[in-house]
């Protein structure tokens, strides 16, 4: 034991307290693996800039916030209210609306808040189909079921892997749902927002477009903003193609609907963690400066990856329409052992990808579908372009087609990754002196 105020040094502390050592080692090993030794190509994650990370560590990490007004439920929040307003204005400018709410701590919380605001038990919602890559929050076993809301899937055009507009219009006219919910977890091409919004509004329905996976592409200007195409509400994540911290957001077209949603949010997010907003704000400024270049490169890298995988012998879906217009690529691995086996082998080689259901899969195959979802937003932030993307495709071929030992390929991945461990692109660069100065401020309030 040692007395408070004294420290024998970290190494001695780790020797004194085995629990501390175990937690510390796991944390360090995880950080080194993700930032130094592996290629993260999951759709659900990205990497923050050093400046965003360091500001994320400030005293606001301890703050508890009970409401969004200036007269808050908790004292001691000086400066944070002004900061919150500033961050909201930045995001509102991006999305061209005056009604943005960053309180939801996840995209699922954002979706459930909107659904709760505009539906009641027994109402009907139409959603994109499971085989088109529906997200968890629209699965009948999750929030829709919890709210007592019925779900009907929109018809799918199996060839283009998108919503069949003509059949969808007929379904909406027949069912008269309260909400049409667009967007997918596997989101290669935009859904027909404009066409379905036109029919939705003739029957008094609202269009909720979940852009969790493509928010950064919308802010970067390479995907159209659904609010400009007739959507009443969009929900999103702040940690996927938008390279910020974990969190969610809601953006609404008009003030009346915004009030409806805003009044519901505290049911699901009574405290909404203001420290997130600081990192979101830093990331928003970075996107204001470099967002267009970043988004364009993300999509270029995805197209390059699709072409490279196809040339290496993989069955990449939707070749006839150019594979993808987003950060995602879908590969049919039904002849290579299906997704669980393939994703596991790649992970053993330090390449992280997602399992994904494909249109011809049956619903009962969702746990081990035939597809992989492979994404480019994080490797783009690490500075990778065509040559590196083509090399990644070769690594994947070694593992899944050539059947090389994943441990052998893992060493190649680690060596390859050495060139991309120091600098996050499309974000602010700070010196080592700046890092030390910020750490002193954030940890010890030392100026």
C-alpha positions in Angstrom: 0.0 0.0 0.0 1.0 3.6 -0.4 -0.3 6.8 1.0 -2.5 9.2 -0.9 -0.4 11.9 -2.5 2.5 9.7 -3.0 3.3 7.6 -6.1 6.0 4.9 -6.5 5.6 5.2 -10.2 3.3 3.3 -12.6 5.4 0.2 -12.9 5.4 -0.2 -9.1 1.6 0.4 -9.0 1.0 -2.3 -11.6 3.1 -4.7 -9.5 1.2 -3.8 -6.3 -2.3 -4.2 -7.7 -2.9 -7.1 -10.1 -6.4 -5.9 -11.0 -5.0 -2.6 -12.1 -2.4 -4.4 -14.1 -4.9 -6.5 -15.9 -7.2 -3.6 -16.8 -4.2 -1.5 -17.8 -2.6 -4.2 -20.0 -5.9 -4.9 -21.8 -6.4 -1.3 -22.5 -2.9 -0.7 -23.8 -2.9 -3.9 -25.9 -6.3 -2.9 -27.4 -5.1 0.5 -28.3 -1.9 -0.7 -29.9 -3.7 -3.4 -31.8 -6.2 -1.0 -33.3 -3.9 2.0 -34.0 -0.7 0.2 -34.9 -1.2 -3.4 -35.9 -4.6 -3.8 -37.7 -6.7 -2.5 -40.6 -10.1 -1.5 -39.3 -12.6 -1.7 -42.2 -15.8 -1.9 -40.2 -18.7 0.3 -41.1 -19.4 1.3 -37.6 -16.2 3.1 -36.6 -13.7 5.8 -37.4 -10.7 7.5 -35.8 -10.7 10.9 -34.1 -8.0 13.5 -34.7 -5.5 13.9 -31.7 -7.0 17.4 -31.0 -10.5 16.0 -30.8 -9.4 13.1 -28.5 -7.5 15.4 -26.1 -10.3 17.9 -25.8 -12.6 15.0 -25.2 -10.7 14.3 -21.9 -11.6 17.6 -20.3 -13.5 18.1 -17.1 -16.8 18.0 -18.9 -16.4 14.2 -19.0 -17.7 14.4 -15.4 -20.6 16.7 -16.1 -24.3 15.6 -15.6 -26.8 17.6 -17.7 -30.5 17.2 -17.1 -32.0 19.5 -19.8 -31.1 21.5 -22.8 -32.2 25.0 -21.7 -30.0 27.7 -20.5 -31.6 27.4 -17.0 -30.3 23.9 -16.4 -31.2 21.3 -13.8 -27.6 21.2 -12.6 -25.3 24.1 -11.6 -21.6 24.4 -12.5 -22.0 24.3 -16.3 -20.6 27.7 -17.1 -19.2 27.9 -20.7 -20.8 24.6 -21.7 -24.1 26.1 -22.7 -22.4 28.5 -25.0 -20.3 25.7 -26.4 -23.3 23.5 -27.0 -25.0 26.3 -28.9 -21.9 26.8 -31.1 -21.7 23.1 -32.0 -25.4 22.9 -32.8 -25.0 25.9 -35.2 -22.1 24.2 -36.9 -24.1 21.1 -37.6 -27.2 23.1 -38.5 -25.2 24.9 -41.1 -24.0 21.6 -42.6 -27.6 20.2 -42.8 -29.3 23.5 -43.7 -31.8 23.4 -41.0 -32.4 25.4 -37.7 -33.5 22.3 -35.9 -30.7 19.9 -34.9 -30.6 18.0 -31.6 -27.4 16.3 -30.4 -28.7 14.9 -27.2 -29.2 11.3 -28.3 -26.3 9.2 -27.2 -26.7 6.9 -30.2 -28.5 6.5 -33.5 -30.8 4.0 -32.0 -31.8 6.5 -29.2 -32.4 9.0 -32.0 -34.6 6.6 -33.9 -36.7 5.5 -30.9 -37.2 9.2 -29.9 -38.6 10.1 -33.4 -40.7 7.0 -33.5 -42.1 7.7 -30.0 -42.9 11.2 -31.0 -44.9 10.4 -34.1 -46.4 6.9 -33.5 -48.6 5.2 -31.0 -49.1 1.5 -30.3 -50.9 -0.2 -33.2 -49.6 2.3 -35.8 -47.7 0.9 -38.9 -44.2 1.8 -40.1 -42.8 0.7 -43.4 -39.0 0.1 -43.5 -36.3 -1.1 -45.9 -36.2 -4.9 -46.1 -33.9 -7.1 -44.1 -32.2 -8.3 -47.3 -31.4 -4.7 -48.2 -29.3 -4.4 -45.0 -31.9 -3.1 -42.5 -30.4 -1.7 -39.3 -30.9 -3.1 -35.8 -33.2 -0.2 -34.7 -35.8 -1.2 -37.3 -35.7 -4.9 -36.6 -39.1 -6.1 -35.3 -37.4 -7.6 -32.2 -36.0 -4.2 -31.1 -37.4 -0.7 -30.8 -40.4 -1.2 -33.1 -41.6 -4.1 -31.0 -40.9 -2.3 -27.8 -43.1 0.7 -28.9 -45.9 -1.6 -30.1 -45.5 -0.4 -33.7 -46.1 -2.8 -36.6 -43.6 -3.1 -39.4 -44.0 -3.9 -43.1 -41.0 -4.1 -45.3 -40.7 -2.1 -48.5 -40.5 -4.1 -51.7 -36.9 -4.7 -53.0 -35.7 -4.6 -56.5 -33.4 -7.6 -56.3 -31.3 -6.6 -59.3 -30.4 -3.1 -58.2 -30.6 -4.0 -54.5 -32.7 -1.0 -53.7 -36.3 -0.2 -53.0 -38.7 -0.8 -55.8 -40.3 2.6 -56.2 -43.4 1.7 -58.1 -44.3 -1.2 -55.7 -43.4 0.9 -52.7 -45.8 3.6 -53.7 -48.6 1.1 -54.1 -47.8 -0.4 -50.7 -47.7 3.0 -49.0 -51.1 4.0 -50.5 -52.6 0.7 -49.3 -51.1 0.5 -45.8 -51.1 4.2 -45.0 -48.3 4.0 -42.5 -47.5 6.8 -40.0 -43.8 6.7 -40.9 -41.7 5.6 -44.0 -38.3 4.8 -42.7 -35.4 4.8 -45.1 -31.7 4.1 -44.8 -29.7 0.9 -44.1 -26.8 -0.5 -42.3 -25.5 -1.8 -45.6 -25.9 1.3 -47.7 -24.3 1.2 -51.1 -26.6 3.6 -53.0 -29.1 6.2 -51.8 -32.7 5.2 -51.3 -35.4 6.9 -53.3 -36.1 9.6 -50.8 -37.7 12.2 -53.1 -40.1 9.8 -54.8 -41.3 8.2 -51.6 -41.6 11.5 -49.7 -44.0 12.8 -52.4 -46.4 9.9 -51.8 -45.9 9.9 -48.0 -47.0 13.5 -47.7 -50.2 12.9 -49.7 -51.3 10.5 -47.0 -50.1 12.4 -44.0 -47.1 10.2 -43.3 -43.6 11.4 -42.3 -40.3 10.3 -43.9 -37.6 9.4 -41.4 -34.3 8.8 -43.1 -31.6 7.1 -41.0 -28.2 8.3 -42.4 -26.1 6.9 -39.5 -23.6 5.4 -42.0 -23.4 8.2 -44.5 -23.6 11.4 -42.5 -20.0 12.3 -43.3 -20.7 11.8 -47.0 -23.7 14.1 -46.8 -21.7 16.8 -44.9 -18.9 16.3 -47.4 -21.3 16.9 -50.3 -21.0 13.6 -52.1 -24.5 12.4 -51.1 -27.5 14.6 -51.2 -29.1 15.8 -47.9 -32.4 13.9 -47.5 -33.9 17.0 -45.8 -33.6 18.7 -49.2 -35.3 15.7 -50.9 -38.5 15.7 -48.8 -37.5 13.8 -45.6 -39.1 15.3 -42.5 -36.5 14.0 -40.1 -33.0 12.5 -40.4 -31.2 10.5 -37.7 -27.5 9.8 -37.6 -24.4 8.6 -35.8 -21.5 10.9 -35.2 -18.8 8.2 -35.3 -18.9 6.5 -38.7 -18.3 8.4 -41.9 -18.6 11.5 -39.7 -15.3 11.0 -37.8 -16.3 12.1 -34.4 -17.0 10.5 -31.0 -19.8 8.0 -30.4 -23.2 9.6 -30.3 -26.3 10.4 -32.3 -28.2 13.3 -33.7 -31.6 14.3 -35.0 -32.3 16.9 -37.6 -35.8 18.1 -38.4 -37.2 20.3 -41.2 -39.8 22.4 -39.2 -40.1 23.8 -35.7 -43.4 22.0 -34.9 -42.0 18.6 -35.6 -38.8 19.6 -33.8 -40.8 20.4 -30.6 -42.6 17.0 -30.8 -39.3 15.2 -31.0 -37.4 17.4 -28.5 -40.0 16.8 -25.8 -39.6 13.0 -26.1 -35.8 12.8 -26.1 -35.4 13.1 -22.3 -37.4 9.9 -21.9 -34.5 8.0 -23.4 -31.6 10.4 -22.7 -32.2 12.1 -19.4 -28.5 13.0 -19.3 -26.7 13.5 -22.6 -23.0 13.8 -21.8 -21.7 17.2 -22.9 -18.1 16.1 -23.3 -19.2 14.4 -26.6 -20.1 17.8 -28.0 -16.6 19.2 -27.6 -15.1 16.4 -29.8 -18.1 16.7 -32.2 -17.4 20.4 -32.4 -13.7 19.9 -33.2 -14.6 17.3 -35.8 -17.2 19.6 -37.3 -14.6 22.4 -37.8 -12.3 19.8 -39.4 -15.2 18.7 -41.7 -15.9 22.3 -42.6 -12.3 22.7 -43.8 -11.6 19.2 -45.3 -14.9 17.4 -45.4 -15.3 17.6 -49.1 -11.8 16.2 -49.9 -12.3 13.5 -47.2 -15.7 12.4 -48.5 -14.6 12.3 -52.1 -11.5 10.2 -51.2 -13.6 7.8 -49.0 -15.8 7.0 -52.0 -12.9 6.8 -54.4 -11.2 4.3 -52.0 -14.4 2.2 -51.8 -14.7 2.0 -55.6 -11.0 1.1 -55.9 -11.4 -1.6 -53.2 -14.4 -3.1 -55.1 -12.5 -3.1 -58.4 -9.4 -4.6 -56.7 -11.3 -7.3 -54.9 -13.1 -8.2 -58.2 -9.7 -8.4 -60.0 -8.4 -10.7 -57.3 -11.2 -13.1 -57.8 -13.8 -12.1 -55.3 -17.5 -11.9 -56.1 -18.2 -8.2 -55.5 -21.9 -7.4 -55.7 -23.6 -4.8 -58.0 -20.9 -4.7 -60.6 -23.4 -3.6 -63.2 -24.1 -0.3 -61.4 -20.5 0.4 -60.4 -20.4 -1.6 -57.1 -20.9 1.3 -54.7 -21.4 5.1 -54.3 -20.6 5.1 -50.6 -17.8 4.0 -48.2 -19.1 0.4 -48.3 -18.3 -2.6 -50.5 -20.3 -5.8 -50.3 -18.7 -9.2 -51.2 -20.5 -12.5 -51.7 -18.5 -15.1 -49.8 -21.1 -17.9 -50.0 -18.5 -20.0 -51.9 -15.7 -19.2 -49.5 -17.2 -20.5 -46.3 -19.8 -17.8 -45.6 -19.4 -14.7 -43.5 -18.7 -15.9 -40.0 -15.8 -18.1 -41.2 -14.4 -15.5 -43.5 -14.7 -12.6 -41.1 -13.0 -14.7 -38.4 -10.1 -15.6 -40.7 -9.6 -12.0 -41.7 -9.6 -10.9 -38.1 -6.9 -13.5 -37.3 -4.9 -11.6 -40.0 -5.7 -8.3 -38.2 -8.2 -7.2 -40.9 -11.6 -6.2 -39.3 -14.7 -6.4 -41.5 -18.4 -6.9 -40.9 -20.7 -9.8 -41.7 -23.6 -8.7 -43.9 -26.9 -10.2 -45.2 -27.3 -10.1 -49.0 -30.6 -9.9 -50.9 -30.8 -13.6 -51.8 -30.1 -14.7 -48.2 -33.1 -16.0 -46.2 -34.0 -14.1 -43.0 -33.0 -17.2 -40.9 -29.5 -16.9 -42.3 -28.9 -13.5 -40.7 -26.5 -14.8 -38.1 -24.3 -16.3 -40.7 -25.2 -14.6 -44.0 -23.4 -14.9 -47.3 -21.9 -11.4 -47.4 -19.1 -9.3 -46.0 -19.3 -5.5 -45.7 -15.9 -3.8 -46.1 -15.5 -0.1 -45.6 -12.9 2.6 -46.2 -13.6 5.6 -44.0 -11.0 4.8 -41.3 -8.2 3.7 -43.7 -8.9 7.0 -45.6 -8.4 9.0 -42.4 -5.0 7.2 -42.0 -4.0 8.5 -45.4 -4.4 5.4 -47.6 -5.2 5.7 -51.3 -5.2 3.6 -54.4 -1.9 1.7 -54.0 -2.6 0.9 -50.3 -6.2 -0.1 -51.0 -5.1 -2.5 -53.8 -2.5 -4.0 -51.3 -5.3 -4.6 -48.8 -7.3 -6.5 -51.5 -4.3 -8.7 -52.0 -4.1 -9.4 -48.3 -7.7 -10.5 -48.3 -7.1 -12.8 -51.3 -4.1 -14.4 -49.5 -6.4 -15.3 -46.6 -9.7 -16.2 -48.2 -8.8 -17.4 -51.7 -5.2 -18.6 -51.5 -5.9 -20.1 -48.0 -2.6 -18.9 -46.5 -2.1 -19.1 -42.8 -3.7 -15.9 -41.3 -0.7 -15.6 -38.9 1.6 -15.3 -41.9 -0.6 -12.6 -43.5 -0.9 -10.9 -40.1 2.8 -10.2 -40.1 2.5 -8.6 -43.5 -0.4 -6.4 -42.3 1.6 -5.3 -39.3 4.5 -4.4 -41.5 2.2 -2.6 -43.9 0.5 -0.7 -41.1 3.8 0.8 -39.9 3.7 3.6 -42.4 0.2 4.7 -41.3 0.3 5.0 -37.5 1.3 8.6 -36.8 -0.9 10.9 -38.7 -4.7 11.3 -39.0 -5.5 13.0 -42.3 -8.3 15.5 -42.9 -8.0 16.8 -39.4 -5.9 19.3 -37.3 -2.3 18.4 -36.8 -0.7 19.4 -33.5 2.9 19.1 -32.2 4.1 16.9 -29.4 4.5 20.1 -27.4 0.9 20.9 -28.0 -0.1 17.4 -26.9 1.7 17.7 -23.6 0.3 21.2 -23.1 -3.3 20.0 -23.7 -2.8 16.9 -21.4 -1.6 19.2 -18.6 -4.7 21.3 -19.0 -7.2 18.5 -19.3 -5.7 16.3 -16.5 -4.5 18.9 -14.1 -5.9 22.3 -15.2 -2.3 23.4 -15.5 -1.7 26.4 -17.7 
